[in-house]
Amino acid sequence: MHKMFIELMVLVGMAVLSKGAIQRPDYDDTPNPEFLNPSWMASIPDDQLLSEVTMPGTHNTMALYGGVYAECQTWSLASQLQAGVRFLDVRVRHVKGNLTIHHGVSYQRAHFGHVLEGVSKFLQEFPSETVLMRVKEEFSETYDIYGAVVSYIHRYAHWDLLWHSRLVPTMGEARGKLIILQDFSGPDLGMRYGSMDIADDWKVPTLLHVEEKWQSVYDHLEAAPTGNKAQIFLTFSSGAGVLAYPRAVAQRINLQLYDYLRAKTDLNQRFGIICMDFPASPMIQMIIDFQLKEVEKKRQAFDSVLNKFNLKYTFSSLRQKMTHKAVNV
């Protein structure tokens, strides 16, 4: 009873602290991102596999309503994409062919068509980018959403918008495409969600269990750089429970994640997709920078080889000219 009382007091304290909007380098529950990064994938080489890209994502992307136990984000879908988010976690309720967006019992004032329209509009404006989207049934148990998903794609987007393969594409193949990570049965629409290496230990019973959650995140991020480069790694930093709602968990985990990544900034490593609740623009930028530094490293190496070749060619040409002059003399 004493332990439960302490946990409840911690929860009440966090609720009081979380009432006002917060914008930190790691955590942001204000309505708008601090800054935007809409076309960061343009610098990635076309021949680089998407599984080698480090990218930011959001857990329960459309969960903006329903109170502290349901809300996982405060930015709109358009703002998330403009800020640099490239992995979306979309949950649909299936009722008589309709796909509404839910987080548990909480209706999110949108349907799947709104998501498709938003992604399609973004990719038309920024064709250098790609968007990966997990689609999962939530708050309904029909286990038969394939037909409805296909219908929505035809009505609110277009068939050619999708990447139609289970194989991991290169960046060149993925540009301008929506890659559905299919977390439901039926014929292939894109890649299978279960094909990825996933860490999603979302159950955090109380705030006293946050460290256990962080250990799961830490272990998976540590494994990603040396993991199978042909397989996409996906790490969820999000979590919740009866005595640990998403904001409270994110305020703690995001800070640890930010410090962890900041300590790795001098390394060129692949971390895969890092999926978060309430990410901040500086955190997103830090995640993006791992990929850009790797690209810059490759470019510098290429330039170095090219410069050596040019220098060698210059000396060789000069030597031939001097030899030619000596023979003429």
C-alpha positions as CSV (number, residue, x, y, z in Angstrom):
1,M,0.0,0.0,0.0
2,H,2.8,2.4,0.8
3,K,4.5,1.7,-2.6
4,M,1.2,2.3,-4.4
5,F,0.7,5.5,-2.5
6,I,4.1,6.8,-3.6
7,E,3.4,5.8,-7.2
8,L,0.1,7.7,-7.1
9,M,1.7,10.8,-5.7
10,V,4.4,10.7,-8.4
11,L,1.6,10.4,-11.0
12,V,-0.3,13.4,-9.5
13,G,2.9,15.4,-9.5
14,M,3.6,14.7,-13.1
15,A,0.0,15.6,-14.1
16,V,0.5,19.0,-12.4
17,L,3.8,19.5,-14.1
18,S,2.4,18.5,-17.5
19,K,-0.5,20.9,-17.7
20,G,1.4,23.6,-19.5
21,A,2.8,23.1,-23.0
22,I,6.5,22.2,-23.0
23,Q,9.1,22.7,-25.7
24,R,12.5,21.2,-24.9
25,P,15.2,19.9,-27.3
26,D,14.0,16.4,-26.7
27,Y,10.2,16.8,-25.9
28,D,7.6,19.0,-27.5
29,D,3.9,19.1,-26.7
30,T,3.2,22.5,-28.2
31,P,1.0,22.8,-31.3
32,N,3.8,23.5,-33.8
33,P,7.4,22.3,-34.4
34,E,10.2,24.7,-33.5
35,F,11.6,24.4,-37.0
36,L,11.0,22.3,-40.1
37,N,13.0,19.8,-42.2
38,P,10.8,18.8,-45.1
39,S,13.3,17.5,-47.7
40,W,16.2,16.0,-45.7
41,M,16.2,12.7,-47.7
42,A,17.3,14.6,-50.9
43,S,20.9,14.2,-49.8
44,I,20.7,10.4,-49.5
45,P,22.4,8.5,-52.4
46,D,19.9,6.7,-54.7
47,D,21.7,3.4,-54.3
48,Q,21.5,3.3,-50.5
49,L,19.1,0.8,-49.0
50,L,16.3,2.2,-46.9
51,S,17.2,-0.2,-44.2
52,E,20.5,1.7,-43.8
53,V,18.7,5.0,-43.3
54,T,18.3,6.4,-39.8
55,M,15.0,8.2,-39.5
56,P,12.5,9.7,-37.0
57,G,9.0,8.3,-36.5
58,T,6.0,8.9,-34.4
59,H,4.0,6.3,-32.3
60,N,0.3,6.5,-32.8
61,T,0.8,9.4,-35.2
62,M,-2.8,10.6,-35.3
63,A,-3.5,10.4,-31.5
64,L,-4.0,14.1,-30.8
65,Y,-7.3,13.8,-28.8
66,G,-8.9,11.9,-25.9
67,G,-7.1,13.2,-22.8
68,V,-3.8,12.4,-21.2
69,Y,-4.2,8.6,-21.6
70,A,-4.9,8.7,-25.3
71,E,-2.9,11.7,-26.6
72,C,0.6,10.8,-28.0
73,Q,1.2,13.8,-30.3
74,T,0.3,17.5,-30.5
75,W,1.5,18.2,-34.1
76,S,-0.8,17.6,-37.0
77,L,0.2,15.0,-39.6
78,A,1.3,17.8,-42.0
79,S,3.5,19.4,-39.3
80,Q,5.0,16.0,-38.4
81,L,6.0,15.3,-42.1
82,Q,7.3,18.9,-42.5
83,A,9.3,18.5,-39.3
84,G,11.1,15.5,-40.8
85,V,9.1,12.5,-39.5
86,R,9.2,9.6,-42.0
87,F,7.6,6.7,-40.2
88,L,3.9,6.9,-39.3
89,D,2.0,4.5,-37.0
90,V,-1.6,4.6,-38.0
91,R,-4.4,2.7,-36.2
92,V,-7.8,2.2,-37.9
93,R,-11.1,1.1,-36.6
94,H,-13.0,-1.0,-39.1
95,V,-16.8,-0.7,-39.1
96,K,-18.8,-1.7,-42.3
97,G,-16.0,-0.8,-44.7
98,N,-15.2,2.5,-42.9
99,L,-11.8,3.1,-41.5
100,T,-11.8,5.7,-38.7
101,I,-8.6,6.6,-36.8
102,H,-8.6,5.5,-33.2
103,H,-6.3,5.2,-30.2
104,G,-8.1,2.5,-28.2
105,V,-11.6,3.8,-27.5
106,S,-10.6,7.4,-28.4
107,Y,-11.8,8.5,-31.9
108,Q,-9.2,10.9,-33.4
109,R,-11.6,13.0,-35.5
110,A,-10.2,11.6,-38.8
111,H,-10.4,8.7,-41.1
112,F,-7.8,6.8,-43.2
113,G,-8.6,8.9,-46.2
114,H,-7.4,12.0,-44.4
115,V,-4.1,10.3,-43.8
116,L,-3.7,9.2,-47.4
117,E,-4.5,12.6,-48.7
118,G,-2.0,14.2,-46.3
119,V,0.8,11.8,-47.3
120,S,0.0,12.1,-51.0
121,K,0.0,15.9,-50.8
122,F,3.3,15.9,-49.0
123,L,5.1,13.6,-51.5
124,Q,3.8,15.6,-54.4
125,E,5.4,18.7,-52.9
126,F,8.6,16.9,-51.8
127,P,9.2,14.0,-54.3
128,S,12.7,13.4,-52.9
129,E,11.2,11.9,-49.8
130,T,9.5,8.7,-48.9
131,V,7.0,7.8,-46.1
132,L,6.7,4.5,-44.3
133,M,3.4,3.8,-42.7
134,R,2.4,1.0,-40.4
135,V,-1.3,0.3,-40.7
136,K,-3.0,-1.7,-37.9
137,E,-6.6,-2.5,-36.9
138,E,-7.6,-0.9,-33.5
139,F,-10.7,-1.0,-31.4
140,S,-12.3,-3.5,-33.8
141,E,-11.6,-7.2,-34.4
142,T,-12.8,-7.9,-37.9
143,Y,-9.3,-9.1,-38.9
144,D,-10.4,-8.3,-42.4
145,I,-9.4,-4.7,-43.3
146,Y,-7.6,-5.4,-46.6
147,G,-10.5,-4.6,-48.9
148,A,-11.3,-1.4,-47.0
149,V,-7.7,-0.3,-47.2
150,V,-7.5,-0.9,-50.9
151,S,-10.8,1.0,-51.4
152,Y,-9.5,4.0,-49.5
153,I,-6.2,4.0,-51.5
154,H,-8.2,4.2,-54.7
155,R,-10.5,6.9,-53.4
156,Y,-8.1,9.1,-51.6
157,A,-4.7,8.5,-53.2
158,H,-3.6,6.5,-56.2
159,W,-2.3,2.9,-56.7
160,D,1.1,4.0,-58.1
161,L,1.8,6.0,-54.9
162,L,2.6,2.7,-53.2
163,W,5.8,0.6,-53.1
164,H,4.4,-2.8,-54.2
165,S,7.0,-5.2,-52.9
166,R,8.0,-7.0,-49.8
167,L,11.7,-6.2,-50.6
168,V,13.5,-3.3,-49.0
169,P,13.8,-0.6,-51.7
170,T,16.8,1.6,-52.3
171,M,16.3,5.3,-51.7
172,G,16.1,5.9,-55.4
173,E,13.2,3.4,-55.7
174,A,11.5,4.8,-52.6
175,R,11.4,8.5,-53.6
176,G,7.9,9.8,-53.9
177,K,6.4,6.5,-52.6
178,L,4.3,5.5,-49.6
179,I,5.6,2.3,-48.2
180,I,2.8,0.5,-46.3
181,L,4.1,-1.7,-43.5
182,Q,1.3,-4.2,-43.5
183,D,0.2,-5.2,-40.0
184,F,-2.9,-7.1,-41.2
185,S,-3.7,-10.1,-43.3
186,G,-4.3,-10.2,-47.0
187,P,-2.3,-10.0,-50.3
188,D,0.8,-7.8,-50.3
189,L,0.3,-4.1,-50.5
190,G,3.9,-3.3,-49.6
191,M,6.3,-4.6,-47.0
192,R,5.2,-6.7,-44.0
193,Y,5.5,-5.0,-40.6
194,G,6.7,-8.2,-39.0
195,S,9.7,-8.4,-41.4
196,M,11.4,-5.7,-39.4
197,D,13.6,-6.1,-36.3
198,I,11.2,-4.4,-33.7
199,A,11.5,-3.4,-30.1
200,D,8.1,-2.2,-28.8
201,D,7.9,-2.9,-25.1
202,W,5.1,-0.4,-24.7
203,K,3.8,-1.5,-21.3
204,V,5.0,0.8,-18.6
205,P,2.8,0.0,-15.6
206,T,4.0,2.9,-13.4
207,L,6.5,5.7,-13.6
208,L,8.8,3.5,-11.4
209,H,9.1,1.2,-14.5
210,V,10.5,3.8,-16.8
211,E,14.1,2.6,-16.3
212,E,13.1,-0.9,-17.5
213,K,11.5,0.7,-20.6
214,W,14.7,2.7,-21.2
215,Q,16.8,-0.4,-21.0
216,S,14.7,-2.0,-23.8
217,V,15.2,1.1,-26.0
218,Y,18.9,1.2,-25.2
219,D,19.6,-2.5,-25.9
220,H,17.8,-2.3,-29.3
221,L,19.6,0.9,-30.3
222,E,22.9,-0.6,-29.4
223,A,22.2,-3.7,-31.5
224,A,21.1,-1.7,-34.6
225,P,24.5,-0.5,-35.9
226,T,25.9,-4.1,-36.2
227,G,22.5,-5.7,-37.1
228,N,21.5,-7.0,-40.5
229,K,21.9,-4.0,-42.8
230,A,19.3,-5.5,-45.1
231,Q,16.7,-5.5,-42.4
232,I,15.0,-2.3,-41.1
233,F,15.4,-1.8,-37.3
234,L,12.4,-0.1,-35.5
235,T,12.7,1.1,-31.9
236,F,9.7,2.4,-30.1
237,S,10.7,4.8,-27.3
238,S,7.0,5.3,-26.4
239,G,5.2,3.6,-23.5
240,A,2.2,3.9,-21.2
241,G,0.3,2.3,-18.4
242,V,-2.5,2.9,-15.8
243,L,0.0,4.9,-13.7
244,A,2.2,6.2,-16.5
245,Y,0.4,8.0,-19.3
246,P,2.2,8.8,-22.6
247,R,3.3,12.4,-21.8
248,A,4.8,11.4,-18.4
249,V,6.8,8.5,-20.0
250,A,7.9,10.6,-22.9
251,Q,9.1,13.4,-20.7
252,R,11.5,11.0,-19.1
253,I,12.4,8.6,-22.0
254,N,12.9,11.4,-24.5
255,L,15.5,13.1,-22.3
256,Q,17.5,9.9,-22.0
257,L,17.2,9.2,-25.7
258,Y,18.4,12.7,-26.5
259,D,21.5,12.3,-24.2
260,Y,22.2,8.9,-25.6
261,L,22.1,10.1,-29.2
262,R,24.1,13.3,-28.4
263,A,26.9,11.1,-27.0
264,K,27.0,9.2,-30.4
265,T,27.1,12.2,-32.7
266,D,30.7,11.7,-33.7
267,L,30.0,8.2,-34.9
268,N,28.6,7.2,-38.2
269,Q,26.1,4.6,-37.2
270,R,22.8,3.2,-38.5
271,F,20.0,3.2,-35.8
272,G,17.1,2.5,-38.1
273,I,13.7,4.0,-37.3
274,I,13.3,5.7,-33.9
275,C,9.6,6.0,-33.1
276,M,8.6,8.5,-30.4
277,D,5.8,10.3,-28.5
278,F,6.0,14.1,-28.5
279,P,9.4,14.4,-30.3
280,A,11.0,17.9,-30.6
281,S,12.6,19.4,-33.7
282,P,16.2,19.3,-32.2
283,M,15.7,15.6,-31.4
284,I,14.4,15.0,-35.0
285,Q,17.4,16.9,-36.4
286,M,19.8,14.9,-34.3
287,I,18.4,11.7,-35.7
288,I,18.5,13.0,-39.2
289,D,22.1,14.1,-38.8
290,F,23.3,10.6,-38.3
291,Q,22.3,9.8,-41.9
292,L,23.6,13.0,-43.3
293,K,27.0,12.6,-41.6
294,E,27.2,9.2,-43.2
295,V,26.4,10.6,-46.6
296,E,28.9,13.4,-46.1
297,K,31.6,10.9,-45.1
298,K,31.0,9.0,-48.3
299,R,31.1,12.2,-50.3
300,Q,34.4,13.3,-48.7
301,A,35.9,9.9,-49.3
302,F,34.9,10.1,-53.0
303,D,36.3,13.6,-53.3
304,S,39.5,12.5,-51.7
305,V,39.9,9.7,-54.2
306,L,39.0,12.0,-57.1
307,N,41.5,14.6,-55.9
308,K,44.3,12.0,-55.7
309,F,43.4,10.8,-59.2
310,N,43.5,14.3,-60.6
311,L,46.8,15.1,-58.8
312,K,48.3,11.8,-60.2
313,Y,47.0,12.7,-63.7
314,T,48.5,16.2,-63.5
315,F,52.0,14.9,-62.4
316,S,51.8,12.3,-65.2
317,S,50.9,14.8,-67.8
318,L,53.6,17.2,-66.6
319,R,56.2,14.4,-66.7
320,Q,55.3,13.5,-70.3
321,K,55.6,17.1,-71.4
322,M,59.0,17.5,-69.8
323,T,60.2,14.2,-71.4
324,H,58.9,15.3,-74.8
325,K,60.8,18.6,-74.5
326,A,64.0,16.8,-73.4
327,V,63.9,14.5,-76.5
328,N,63.3,17.5,-78.8
329,V,66.3,19.3,-77.4
